[in-house]
Every structure is written in C-alpha cells, then in structure tokens.
Amino acid sequence: MRLSRQELADRCAEIDWDDARGAHRTSRTLLRRLAGDRELLSELVLGIPGDPWRKKRSEFHPLMNKLCLLEDPEAGYQLRLHDFRVSDLDIVPHDHKYSFSVYILSGGYTHVWNRRTNGIYEGDFTTRDIAPGVVSLEGPGACYTLQYSLIHQTVVQPGTVSLFLRGPKRMDRWHAADDLMDHLKGYEAPKKDGSSHQGSTPLSEEAYASVRDSLIQRGIITNRRPIDVVA
C-alpha cells in the first residue's frame, strides 16, 4: 500500500525520539517506504518552489545541499533530503542538538561512532575525551539512528544522497572537538557565547534547480510535476 504524504507527516510526528530503539524502527520503516516510492519522493522535492515554508527552510551548507521535504515545528521534526557536495569536510568529531535517522539513497560513507571517556555525556569535548567505538561502512539502503549526544564523524563518497529525519531540539547548540576547530572548512561550530557563526544559508533557486536536475538524471526522482503544490 502506497504511503500518502499525510500519513508520512502523521507518522513522523508520532515518533518518540527518547525511545532510541523505537525511534529507529519507526524511522527505518518510514524512510525505507519513502525511498521506494519515487512518486511521493518526487512530489516532495518538486513541490518545494511552490511551498514558501519549505523553500525558506531548504539550505546550502559547505558539506551539502539540504532540501526540506516535510516539517512540523509543533511536533519538532524535520524531514530533509541531503545532497552531499564534497567528501572531506565532515571528518571532525561532532554531535548534534537533536536525535536523527538517516537512510542512504545513493553513494555512502565511512562512519565512525565515538564514545565519551571522560564521564560527561554531553556538551563540550576534545579529542582526549573520546575514543572510537564502532567503524561502519554505510551504503545504499543502510539506515541508522543517532541520539543527540553521541559523537560521530564521516568520510562521504562523492554523489551521496540521503534522507534525514530529525526530532526535537535537545541542546541549544551542537559541539565539535575543541582542539580540531581549525579543521572545519567553510563553516564553524556554534560559539559558546551565542554570537553568530558561519553555517547554513538559504538555498538559492539556482542551487535548488541544480540539485533537482541531478536527482532526476540519477533516477532518484522523476520529472513528473506534483499535483498538490502549495501556491
């Protein structure tokens, strides 16, 4: 049975991100179904220019282009498509301010899951406070869920595209290893004093069109226009 856009939105809103195993099971099912439904995925991608909110929430980052497929600020979730631009800019260990699940559509990456060794399980850290825990190779069809305080790093293959579903924000800011900040290329980790930092910017119409055309060319989405675009 085909997944409708409304059903997808409702199911995303129901995920309990504090239940890591349950969140992973539900996210994996939803993202796998969306990945297998090119009609719905195409509708979500192609409808962005006609939806002011999702257009505004789509972003450019030195690591990737982020297309906002669905979002509910009240429920606290956002579903995005990530189109990675480069392969070597995400190697600095970092955490996230929310828990999230990823499903890889194409490409892949080497993924290092780190564990904290200093007895403090969230907040600022250096490379002396962590140790590699698990190293995995993530390819098309792989899905994983990361809790917000866990630290990881990736080496991404060129042309990697993934679905990214995140839950509500659990920390005010994300953190990267303090002693490796100078290895962040083209962007910065949020500052401790809350001052502005270099990060994501709104995605231009030209950048959106480039991502869209690339997704069509690679067969990830089709060129069929959606019928329920928001005017």
CORRAHU-V720691 format. One line per field, one symbol per residue. ss: DSSP state (~ for helix, > for strand, _ for the rest). phi: phi as a letter, one per 30 degrees, with the letter a starting at -180 (. if undefined). psi: psi as a letter, one per 40 degrees, with the letter a starting at -180 (. if undefined). A space follows every 10 residues. Layout:
ss=???
phi=???
psi=???
This chain:
ss=____~~~~~~ ~~~~_____~ ~~~~~~~~~~ ~~~~~__~~~ ~~~~~~_~~~ _~~~~~~_>> ___>>>>>>> >>____>>>> >>>>______ ___>___>>> >>>>>>_>>> >>>>>>____ ______~~~> >>>>>>>>>_ __>>>>____ >>>>>>____ >>>>>>>>>_ _____>_~~~ ~~~_______ __________ >>__~~~~~~ ~~~~~~~___ __________ _
phi=.ddddddddd dddddcddce dddddddddd ddddddcddd ddeddddeec ceddddddbc bedacccdda abeddicbcb cccdcbcbcc ddeacbdbda bbbdcailad bccccdccic cajdabddcb becbcbccbe jdbbbbdecd cbabccdeid bbcbcccddc bdacbbeedb edcdciabde dddiddbdbd bedddddedd deddddddid bccdddcbdd d
psi=hihidddddd dddehgeegd dddddddddd dddddegddd ddddddedde hdddddehih iddihhhhdi ihdddeihhi hhhhdieeef ehhiaieiii ihhhdibaih hhhiiheeeh eiaiiieeei ihdhhihhah eihihhidei hiiihhiieh hihhhiaihe idiiiihdee deehheiiii ideeiiihbi iihidddddd dddddddeed iiehiiefhh .
